Amino acid sequence: MESCIVRNLRPEFEPVAVVWSDVIPDDTLQFKKGKFGCILYLFAEASRNRKIAGGSRDSITCTGGRAALGFGNDFVASLDRYAALFSKGLRSAPDRAAYQARMDAVPKSWRDLYEYGERRHCSFELAKDWILHGLPRYDIGHQYVLFKPLSRVAPEDDFRAVIFPLNPDELGGLITLAGSVMPGTDPVQAPQGADCTSITAFAYAQAESPAPRAILGMLGVDGREVMRKRFRDDTLTLTLPASLYHRMEQEANDSVFQTPSWKRLTGT
């Protein structure tokens, strides 16, 4: 798919569309069934290597990854464990013996995470409230969610969002463009939560708003590690719900990208 935004922005890395589908191309990169993998790796493969990547309820074994893509929400079934994990780990667990037993059973490389927690919330109560009321919850009626390089998106694809991996200059330009087509002064949401949700579930939720906003992502420790290894130290993401992307496409040829200031900043 040709993009006016891409033609003007000229980002270093390929934007990636989030596509809902009931079929999956033969060359799609997937995790092997039963093998754990972070969906951020799938997104990175689509952007860096221009591969179609994705999965289904069966191939995505990470609870957070399934919830982020829209394959239901399994956090509630083990609410106390996840609320402790998202806050201060063993210290936050209401039933420390049960949590310790679970911690002892996970792979050794995960035990520090379980012991200390992710510290996304300062208390068990706040983490529990986030799981129940803050995390967007979807159970989509499609078999697959694909990360598809934007240049490979076809007219018939049901794409729900476009993820842009960006350096600070590119990010500034794209946020300015987003703000130019939106009312008010707050065109960006920077949600608390795992980085996989900032490129998928939070974009789904924004799409349902009367004035969808862009979502700033890769602000967490895990996301920053993925960016450092696969992109650049200064890379963040800005995810555009499909409706916002289309509005920005209409404006991109007569926007901040045509100003002398932008040309001086980017050397174009």
MARGU-133140 format. One record per residue (C-alpha): residue in three letters; x, y, z. Coordinates in pm, 1 decimal. Example, Ala and Ser with C-alpha at 12.3 -4.5 7.8 and 13.67 -1.06 7.14 Angstrom:
BEGIN
@residu: ALA	x: 1230.0	y: -450.0	z: 780.0;
@residu: SER	x: 1367.0	y: -106.0	z: 714.0;
This chain:
BEGIN
@residu: MET	x: 0.0	y: 0.0	z: 0.0;
@residu: GLU	x: 131.7	y: 342.5	z: -96.2;
@residu: SER	x: 139.2	y: 590.1	z: 190.8;
@residu: CYS	x: 156.3	y: 970.2	z: 170.6;
@residu: ILE	x: 278.5	y: 977.8	z: 529.8;
@residu: VAL	x: 568.6	y: 745.6	z: 452.8;
@residu: ARG	x: 656.2	y: 930.5	z: 132.2;
@residu: ASN	x: 684.3	y: 1258.6	z: 324.2;
@residu: LEU	x: 820.6	y: 1134.6	z: 657.1;
@residu: ARG	x: 1072.9	y: 894.1	z: 502.8;
@residu: PRO	x: 1116.5	y: 695.7	z: 825.9;
@residu: GLU	x: 1421.6	y: 476.7	z: 869.9;
@residu: PHE	x: 1212.9	y: 172.3	z: 963.3;
@residu: GLU	x: 913.5	y: 20.5	z: 787.4;
@residu: PRO	x: 573.8	y: 96.5	z: 944.5;
@residu: VAL	x: 371.2	y: -213.7	z: 1030.1;
@residu: ALA	x: -3.0	y: -267.9	z: 994.6;
@residu: VAL	x: -197.6	y: -473.9	z: 1249.7;
@residu: VAL	x: -431.3	y: -692.3	z: 1041.8;
@residu: TRP	x: -722.2	y: -909.5	z: 1157.1;
@residu: SER	x: -757.0	y: -1213.8	z: 932.9;
@residu: ASP	x: -909.9	y: -1558.1	z: 898.3;
@residu: VAL	x: -634.3	y: -1675.4	z: 663.9;
@residu: ILE	x: -260.1	y: -1664.7	z: 702.0;
@residu: PRO	x: -10.1	y: -1638.2	z: 413.8;
@residu: ASP	x: 219.8	y: -1936.7	z: 363.0;
@residu: ASP	x: 532.2	y: -1729.0	z: 430.0;
@residu: THR	x: 408.7	y: -1589.1	z: 762.8;
@residu: LEU	x: 656.9	y: -1604.9	z: 1049.7;
@residu: GLN	x: 495.7	y: -1771.0	z: 1352.7;
@residu: PHE	x: 613.1	y: -1916.2	z: 1679.3;
@residu: LYS	x: 614.8	y: -2294.1	z: 1690.8;
@residu: LYS	x: 312.6	y: -2432.1	z: 1870.8;
@residu: GLY	x: 376.6	y: -2448.4	z: 2244.0;
@residu: LYS	x: 690.6	y: -2232.4	z: 2228.5;
@residu: PHE	x: 689.4	y: -1909.5	z: 2426.3;
@residu: GLY	x: 762.3	y: -1591.3	z: 2234.2;
@residu: CYS	x: 701.0	y: -1220.5	z: 2276.8;
@residu: ILE	x: 485.5	y: -1058.5	z: 2009.3;
@residu: LEU	x: 724.6	y: -762.0	z: 2005.0;
@residu: TYR	x: 965.2	y: -991.7	z: 1820.1;
@residu: LEU	x: 700.0	y: -1053.1	z: 1553.0;
@residu: PHE	x: 645.2	y: -680.2	z: 1512.6;
@residu: ALA	x: 1021.5	y: -625.6	z: 1482.5;
@residu: GLU	x: 1053.2	y: -890.5	z: 1211.8;
@residu: ALA	x: 779.3	y: -722.6	z: 1011.2;
@residu: SER	x: 944.9	y: -382.9	z: 1036.3;
@residu: ARG	x: 1312.9	y: -472.9	z: 1010.0;
@residu: ASN	x: 1296.8	y: -763.5	z: 764.3;
@residu: ARG	x: 965.2	y: -684.9	z: 589.5;
@residu: LYS	x: 823.6	y: -1026.7	z: 673.7;
@residu: ILE	x: 459.6	y: -1095.3	z: 751.1;
@residu: ALA	x: 447.1	y: -1222.3	z: 1109.0;
@residu: GLY	x: 165.5	y: -1311.0	z: 1344.9;
@residu: GLY	x: -25.2	y: -1582.9	z: 1515.2;
@residu: SER	x: -342.3	y: -1727.8	z: 1659.1;
@residu: ARG	x: -475.2	y: -1828.6	z: 1997.8;
@residu: ASP	x: -285.4	y: -2155.7	z: 1959.2;
@residu: SER	x: 53.8	y: -2019.1	z: 1855.5;
@residu: ILE	x: 71.8	y: -1725.3	z: 2099.0;
@residu: THR	x: 140.0	y: -1881.4	z: 2439.8;
@residu: CYS	x: 211.8	y: -1558.9	z: 2630.1;
@residu: THR	x: -94.3	y: -1455.0	z: 2831.3;
@residu: GLY	x: -13.6	y: -1088.1	z: 2783.0;
@residu: GLY	x: 47.3	y: -1133.7	z: 2411.5;
@residu: ARG	x: -288.4	y: -1303.8	z: 2359.0;
@residu: ALA	x: -467.5	y: -1030.4	z: 2553.7;
@residu: ALA	x: -285.0	y: -760.0	z: 2358.3;
@residu: LEU	x: -375.2	y: -905.6	z: 2019.2;
@residu: GLY	x: -740.1	y: -949.9	z: 2115.7;
@residu: PHE	x: -751.9	y: -1323.8	z: 2183.2;
@residu: GLY	x: -936.5	y: -1298.3	z: 2513.6;
@residu: ASN	x: -807.3	y: -1216.2	z: 2859.7;
@residu: ASP	x: -669.5	y: -1490.8	z: 3082.1;
@residu: PHE	x: -536.9	y: -1256.6	z: 3352.3;
@residu: VAL	x: -861.2	y: -1266.8	z: 3549.2;
@residu: ALA	x: -836.8	y: -1644.9	z: 3595.0;
@residu: SER	x: -517.5	y: -1590.9	z: 3797.8;
@residu: LEU	x: -589.2	y: -1237.4	z: 3912.9;
@residu: ASP	x: -391.4	y: -1238.6	z: 4239.1;
@residu: ARG	x: -78.8	y: -1380.1	z: 4075.6;
@residu: TYR	x: -77.1	y: -1129.4	z: 3792.4;
@residu: ALA	x: -159.9	y: -835.2	z: 4019.4;
@residu: ALA	x: 142.4	y: -929.4	z: 4229.5;
@residu: LEU	x: 359.2	y: -976.5	z: 3920.0;
@residu: PHE	x: 262.4	y: -634.7	z: 3781.4;
@residu: SER	x: 335.4	y: -463.6	z: 4112.5;
@residu: LYS	x: 609.2	y: -572.5	z: 4355.2;
@residu: GLY	x: 621.3	y: -946.3	z: 4305.3;
@residu: LEU	x: 653.8	y: -1171.0	z: 4606.1;
@residu: ARG	x: 620.7	y: -878.3	z: 4846.3;
@residu: SER	x: 281.2	y: -785.8	z: 4696.8;
@residu: ALA	x: 132.4	y: -1136.1	z: 4683.7;
@residu: PRO	x: -161.4	y: -1191.9	z: 4923.1;
@residu: ASP	x: -75.7	y: -1562.9	z: 4938.1;
@residu: ARG	x: 303.0	y: -1564.7	z: 4942.6;
@residu: ALA	x: 332.1	y: -1942.1	z: 4973.0;
@residu: ALA	x: 128.4	y: -1999.4	z: 4657.3;
@residu: TYR	x: 316.2	y: -1726.5	z: 4471.5;
@residu: GLN	x: 651.3	y: -1869.1	z: 4585.5;
@residu: ALA	x: 550.1	y: -2211.0	z: 4457.3;
@residu: ARG	x: 463.2	y: -2062.0	z: 4120.7;
@residu: MET	x: 789.8	y: -1866.4	z: 4115.8;
@residu: ASP	x: 986.5	y: -2184.3	z: 4185.2;
@residu: ALA	x: 815.7	y: -2354.4	z: 3889.9;
@residu: VAL	x: 887.5	y: -2094.1	z: 3620.6;
@residu: PRO	x: 1206.6	y: -2103.2	z: 3410.1;
@residu: LYS	x: 1510.5	y: -1981.4	z: 3601.0;
@residu: SER	x: 1546.0	y: -1677.5	z: 3374.4;
@residu: TRP	x: 1203.0	y: -1553.3	z: 3489.1;
@residu: ARG	x: 1252.2	y: -1588.8	z: 3863.5;
@residu: ASP	x: 1390.9	y: -1240.9	z: 3922.7;
@residu: LEU	x: 1090.3	y: -1097.6	z: 3740.3;
@residu: TYR	x: 854.5	y: -1296.1	z: 3961.0;
@residu: GLU	x: 1042.1	y: -1207.4	z: 4278.7;
@residu: TYR	x: 1069.4	y: -832.9	z: 4222.2;
@residu: GLY	x: 766.4	y: -781.8	z: 3997.9;
@residu: GLU	x: 740.7	y: -553.9	z: 3697.8;
@residu: ARG	x: 672.9	y: -247.1	z: 3916.5;
@residu: ARG	x: 418.3	y: -112.6	z: 3669.3;
@residu: HIS	x: 202.7	y: -37.4	z: 3973.7;
@residu: CYS	x: 308.4	y: 58.1	z: 4323.4;
@residu: SER	x: 61.9	y: -175.8	z: 4493.3;
@residu: PHE	x: -127.0	y: -499.3	z: 4446.1;
@residu: GLU	x: -456.0	y: -307.7	z: 4463.3;
@residu: LEU	x: -366.2	y: -68.8	z: 4181.9;
@residu: ALA	x: -242.0	y: -355.2	z: 3965.2;
@residu: LYS	x: -560.4	y: -550.1	z: 4025.2;
@residu: ASP	x: -772.7	y: -247.8	z: 3934.4;
@residu: TRP	x: -571.3	y: -201.6	z: 3613.6;
@residu: ILE	x: -631.3	y: -564.0	z: 3510.3;
@residu: LEU	x: -1003.2	y: -538.7	z: 3578.2;
@residu: HIS	x: -1074.3	y: -186.8	z: 3451.9;
@residu: GLY	x: -773.1	y: -35.6	z: 3273.1;
@residu: LEU	x: -659.6	y: -303.3	z: 3030.7;
@residu: PRO	x: -862.2	y: -307.8	z: 2706.2;
@residu: ARG	x: -1028.1	y: -647.8	z: 2670.5;
@residu: TYR	x: -1110.2	y: -800.6	z: 2334.5;
@residu: ASP	x: -1206.0	y: -1141.7	z: 2205.6;
@residu: ILE	x: -1206.1	y: -1081.9	z: 1832.3;
@residu: GLY	x: -1395.9	y: -1297.8	z: 1587.8;
@residu: HIS	x: -1095.0	y: -1368.2	z: 1367.8;
@residu: GLN	x: -848.4	y: -1653.6	z: 1376.3;
@residu: TYR	x: -527.0	y: -1457.6	z: 1322.7;
@residu: VAL	x: -367.4	y: -1123.6	z: 1395.1;
@residu: LEU	x: -88.3	y: -1035.5	z: 1153.6;
@residu: PHE	x: 192.2	y: -781.9	z: 1166.7;
@residu: LYS	x: 223.0	y: -682.8	z: 803.6;
@residu: PRO	x: 473.9	y: -436.4	z: 654.4;
@residu: LEU	x: 268.4	y: -139.4	z: 541.3;
@residu: SER	x: 410.0	y: -163.7	z: 189.5;
@residu: ARG	x: 268.7	y: -518.6	z: 165.8;
@residu: VAL	x: -85.0	y: -433.1	z: 281.3;
@residu: ALA	x: -351.0	y: -513.4	z: 19.8;
@residu: PRO	x: -678.3	y: -322.3	z: -32.6;
@residu: GLU	x: -879.3	y: -614.6	z: 104.5;
@residu: ASP	x: -681.0	y: -638.9	z: 428.8;
@residu: ASP	x: -873.0	y: -557.2	z: 747.6;
@residu: PHE	x: -602.7	y: -348.7	z: 910.6;
@residu: ARG	x: -686.2	y: -194.2	z: 1246.4;
@residu: ALA	x: -377.5	y: 16.1	z: 1318.7;
@residu: VAL	x: -38.5	y: 118.6	z: 1182.1;
@residu: ILE	x: 270.0	y: 106.9	z: 1404.7;
@residu: PHE	x: 551.4	y: 352.1	z: 1326.4;
@residu: PRO	x: 895.2	y: 286.2	z: 1484.7;
@residu: LEU	x: 1048.2	y: 634.7	z: 1503.6;
@residu: ASN	x: 1346.6	y: 836.5	z: 1613.8;
@residu: PRO	x: 1280.2	y: 1165.0	z: 1805.4;
@residu: ASP	x: 1269.1	y: 1385.5	z: 1493.2;
@residu: GLU	x: 1034.4	y: 1147.0	z: 1310.5;
@residu: LEU	x: 820.6	y: 1115.0	z: 1623.8;
@residu: GLY	x: 790.4	y: 1492.5	z: 1655.1;
@residu: GLY	x: 681.6	y: 1526.5	z: 1293.7;
@residu: LEU	x: 421.9	y: 1250.4	z: 1312.4;
@residu: ILE	x: 274.7	y: 1378.1	z: 1641.0;
@residu: THR	x: 250.7	y: 1726.5	z: 1487.2;
@residu: LEU	x: 63.9	y: 1580.7	z: 1189.2;
@residu: ALA	x: -168.8	y: 1386.6	z: 1421.1;
@residu: GLY	x: -242.2	y: 1697.8	z: 1625.6;
@residu: SER	x: -315.6	y: 1896.7	z: 1311.9;
@residu: VAL	x: -618.8	y: 1682.6	z: 1222.6;
@residu: MET	x: -755.9	y: 1648.1	z: 1575.9;
@residu: PRO	x: -942.0	y: 1887.1	z: 1806.3;
@residu: GLY	x: -788.7	y: 1986.3	z: 2137.7;
@residu: THR	x: -432.7	y: 1969.2	z: 2262.6;
@residu: ASP	x: -380.5	y: 1602.5	z: 2350.5;
@residu: PRO	x: -329.1	y: 1391.5	z: 2035.7;
@residu: VAL	x: -130.6	y: 1115.0	z: 2209.2;
@residu: GLN	x: -208.2	y: 853.9	z: 2473.1;
@residu: ALA	x: 86.0	y: 715.7	z: 2670.1;
@residu: PRO	x: -83.1	y: 423.3	z: 2848.4;
@residu: GLN	x: 49.9	y: 229.7	z: 3144.0;
@residu: GLY	x: 89.1	y: -136.9	z: 3063.0;
@residu: ALA	x: 299.9	y: -387.8	z: 2875.0;
@residu: ASP	x: 451.0	y: -259.0	z: 2551.7;
@residu: CYS	x: 267.7	y: -519.6	z: 2344.2;
@residu: THR	x: -63.1	y: -358.8	z: 2443.7;
@residu: SER	x: 49.7	y: -14.1	z: 2325.2;
@residu: ILE	x: 80.4	y: -139.8	z: 1966.0;
@residu: THR	x: -241.4	y: -342.0	z: 1959.1;
@residu: ALA	x: -514.1	y: -345.3	z: 2228.5;
@residu: PHE	x: -488.7	y: 23.3	z: 2319.7;
@residu: ALA	x: -511.8	y: 108.3	z: 1948.6;
@residu: TYR	x: -826.9	y: -105.2	z: 1922.3;
@residu: ALA	x: -973.1	y: 86.6	z: 2216.2;
@residu: GLN	x: -881.1	y: 427.8	z: 2075.1;
@residu: ALA	x: -1047.7	y: 332.4	z: 1747.5;
@residu: GLU	x: -1379.3	y: 314.3	z: 1933.8;
@residu: SER	x: -1342.9	y: 671.8	z: 2060.2;
@residu: PRO	x: -1519.1	y: 962.8	z: 1883.1;
@residu: ALA	x: -1173.6	y: 1125.9	z: 1853.0;
@residu: PRO	x: -913.0	y: 847.2	z: 1834.1;
@residu: ARG	x: -564.2	y: 937.0	z: 1954.1;
@residu: ALA	x: -224.2	y: 802.1	z: 1862.6;
@residu: ILE	x: -57.4	y: 571.2	z: 2115.6;
@residu: LEU	x: 300.9	y: 622.5	z: 2228.0;
@residu: GLY	x: 480.5	y: 295.9	z: 2296.4;
@residu: MET	x: 798.5	y: 113.5	z: 2388.4;
@residu: LEU	x: 829.9	y: 307.3	z: 2712.9;
@residu: GLY	x: 872.6	y: 3.6	z: 2938.0;
@residu: VAL	x: 1191.3	y: -180.6	z: 3028.5;
@residu: ASP	x: 1106.3	y: -481.4	z: 2810.8;
@residu: GLY	x: 1011.5	y: -267.1	z: 2513.4;
@residu: ARG	x: 1326.5	y: -60.0	z: 2540.9;
@residu: GLU	x: 1534.7	y: -379.8	z: 2535.8;
@residu: VAL	x: 1364.7	y: -494.4	z: 2214.0;
@residu: MET	x: 1417.0	y: -153.7	z: 2053.8;
@residu: ARG	x: 1784.3	y: -147.3	z: 2149.5;
@residu: LYS	x: 1856.8	y: -491.3	z: 2008.2;
@residu: ARG	x: 1650.7	y: -465.6	z: 1689.6;
@residu: PHE	x: 1617.5	y: -97.0	z: 1604.9;
@residu: ARG	x: 1810.7	y: 185.7	z: 1774.0;
@residu: ASP	x: 1854.6	y: 314.0	z: 2127.9;
@residu: ASP	x: 1634.8	y: 615.2	z: 2056.9;
@residu: THR	x: 1346.0	y: 432.2	z: 1884.9;
@residu: LEU	x: 990.7	y: 462.3	z: 2015.8;
@residu: THR	x: 662.6	y: 366.1	z: 1851.2;
@residu: LEU	x: 359.6	y: 570.5	z: 1761.0;
@residu: THR	x: 58.2	y: 358.7	z: 1673.1;
@residu: LEU	x: -223.5	y: 510.9	z: 1470.5;
@residu: PRO	x: -572.7	y: 358.1	z: 1480.1;
@residu: ALA	x: -684.9	y: 302.5	z: 1120.9;
@residu: SER	x: -936.2	y: 588.9	z: 1116.2;
@residu: LEU	x: -674.9	y: 836.2	z: 1241.8;
@residu: TYR	x: -420.7	y: 702.8	z: 993.6;
@residu: HIS	x: -661.1	y: 771.0	z: 704.9;
@residu: ARG	x: -724.3	y: 1127.8	z: 821.9;
@residu: MET	x: -351.7	y: 1191.4	z: 848.5;
@residu: GLU	x: -297.4	y: 1043.2	z: 502.9;
@residu: GLN	x: -531.9	y: 1306.0	z: 357.8;
@residu: GLU	x: -330.1	y: 1587.4	z: 517.9;
@residu: ALA	x: 25.5	y: 1457.4	z: 479.1;
@residu: ASN	x: 93.5	y: 1631.7	z: 146.1;
@residu: ASP	x: 5.9	y: 1973.2	z: 291.9;
@residu: SER	x: 139.9	y: 1952.8	z: 644.7;
@residu: VAL	x: 440.0	y: 2014.7	z: 866.5;
@residu: PHE	x: 641.9	y: 1797.1	z: 627.5;
@residu: GLN	x: 632.8	y: 2073.8	z: 364.2;
@residu: THR	x: 759.0	y: 2350.9	z: 593.3;
@residu: PRO	x: 1112.2	y: 2496.4	z: 571.0;
@residu: SER	x: 1159.8	y: 2412.9	z: 940.3;
@residu: TRP	x: 1100.7	y: 2043.1	z: 874.9;
@residu: LYS	x: 1332.4	y: 2045.3	z: 575.5;
@residu: ARG	x: 1607.7	y: 2211.1	z: 779.3;
@residu: LEU	x: 1560.9	y: 1965.9	z: 1066.1;
@residu: THR	x: 1576.3	y: 1659.2	z: 846.2;
@residu: GLY	x: 1813.1	y: 1785.7	z: 576.9;
@residu: THR	x: 1565.9	y: 1716.2	z: 298.2;
